[in-house]
Amino acid sequence: MGDLIVTCTSMHSRNRRAGILIGQGMPPEQAVKEIGAVVEGYYATATAMELAGKLGVEMPITAAAYDVLYRSRDVRSVLTELMTREKKNEIEESWM
């Protein structure tokens, strides 16, 4: 829990700093280079999408992040699509 809080709130967090740069319009690849160290969330997003595809799991929030980070989609339009998508029931049973 502590890692999550620090990642979201601390300016020492590489993920947060990269997110701020991307939100200000910097291309994701450039933001990662600007940080000068591993931005875990950038790489974890691609890994999560790959795994979701293999397992047939829908992950709309991760897909939105992937669209911004790897498909050069506009942050505002991706967020609008995510927040206005059709509501549906989530699967309550485990896939395992």
N, C-alpha and C positions, 0 to 999 in steps of 0.2 A: 504494500500500500504506500509505503514511504517513497519508493521509486516512482510510482505513478504521480504522486503529489509533486515531487521535485520536477519530474519531466514536464508537468503542466504549468508550473508556476515559477521556476527558477530561470533566471537569465543565464545561468551556467549550463542549462540543459541544451545540448546540441540539437535535439529534436525541436524544442521550442524556438530556438533562434532560427533554425532552418524554416520552420513554419511561418514565422514572422516575415522573413525575407520573401518567401513564396507568396504570402498574402499581400506583400507590397508590390508584387509584380515581377520579381526576379524569377527567371526560369529555374526549375528544380535542380537541374544538373549544376548550374552555376551556384545556387545556394549551398549545395552540398560541398562544392569546392571552396566556397567562401568560408565555411565553418572550419575546414582544414583538419577535420577528424571524422571518424565514422559517425554517420547519422543513422542510428539503428532503425528508426521508423521508416526511413526511405527504402531500405533493403528488405525489411520485414514485410512491408506492404506487398512487394512483388512475390515474396515467398508465400504469404498468406493467400494471395490470389491463385497462385499455381496449385497449392494444396486444395483450395476450395473447388477449383476446376476438376481436379482428380477425384474428389469425393462427391461432386455434384451438390455442393452446399452453396446456397445463395447468401452472399454477404454484401448487402447494399452500401453500407458505410465504407467498408474496405474497398469496394469497387469504385466508389466516388473518389476516395483518396488516390487510388491507382490511376483513374482517369486524369486527375490533376498532375500527378507526379510523372507518369509515363506516357500519357497520350496528349499532353500539352493542352488539356481542356481548361477553359476559364473557370476559376474558383467559384465565382458568383453563379454562373449558369449550372454548374454541377451541384452546388448546394440547393439551388432552386429546384432542380429536378429531384434531388433526394428528398427534400422536405415536402414536395407536392405529389410524390408518387402515390399510386393507389394503395390504400390501406388493405392489409390482409392479415389473417391469423398466422401466428408464428407456430412452428411445429413444437408441440409440447413433449414429444417423446424423444428419447436419445437416439442418435444414429449409430451408437455403439452397441 
